[in-house]
């Protein structure tokens, strides 16, 4: 108990709570002082003017002896001041108790977002260090093994260089993703954009990866018009297509479809991969997150950054990334964007 109290007393919460409490009590005591002196002055005005000349004049204008009247009124004023002072003391004690509770709540409300951000940054640095260390360790180990060989053939040297290049590309891709996450997408210029133009760019970006695994992409989308920044939207869709290619079995087909519902357009990417468990579906958008079944597939595994980047881009467009997945039956990731208004569509046709 004492240890917990000592920890709390030395915490940022207690310091901020005491600061807030000091402000509250300073205001409370100041207002109490103002109330007391204002009330005391008002009470003093209750003394009849006739008392100063030794005579008391009542409401009927009659005179009377003043000593007893003066003593009575003075005692009542003194009693009133005393009672007012006691009530203000009690009021400030109550304010101290409730102010302390309110200060604690306010301190936690202030500190929790900061603590979450610091925790997220610490976790991000830790995870990023781990991810960056993996290819660096591989490069170091490969080179050390090669240097120990007394007779290194040209073929073996080429294999070492190729392995180093592969790891260097991994580092480059991850660095690009980390920079993308740190960039600000809130200043995008959104304009009516043909969905087929965005899809065409994304399909070009993933063509090599799909061909390497003999995966075909069947495009069944309609040429809707969306309010979007063409380049960043294509980047988000590329992430979804690349994700589907990584986790789909070879020689399979990925479906690309679109639908419009009221003022929104869904662009869906359906794969035949292992699917994602329900408890993992929200977590896949977290930085560096990988579930055991859905996000870890040996050399094809990603870094756990792409979906967060895609979600960030979608939100900067006022949309989102939605997920519908069943373990063993594949996943459907949908990029949701605002549809362009009819007059805007006509203007660009």
Buried (B, 14 or more C-beta within 10 A) or exposed (E): EEEEEEEEEEEEBBEBBBEBBEEBBEEBEEBBEEBBEEBBEEBEEEBBEBBEEEBBBEEEEEEEEBEEBBEEBEEEBEEBBEEBBEEBEEBBEEBEEEBBEBBBEBBEEBBEEEEEEEEEEEEBEEBBEEBBEBBEEBBEEBBEEBEEEEEBEEEEEEBBEEBBEBBEEBBEBBEEBBEBBEEEBEEBEBBBBBBBBBBEBBBEBBEEBBEEBEBEBEEEBEEBBBBBBBEBBBBBBBBBBBBBBBBBEEEBEBBBBBEBEEEBBBBBBBBBBBBBBEEBBEBBBBBBBBBEBBBEBEEEEBBBBBBBBBBBBBEBBEBBBBBEBEBEEBBBBBBBBBBBEEEBBEEEE
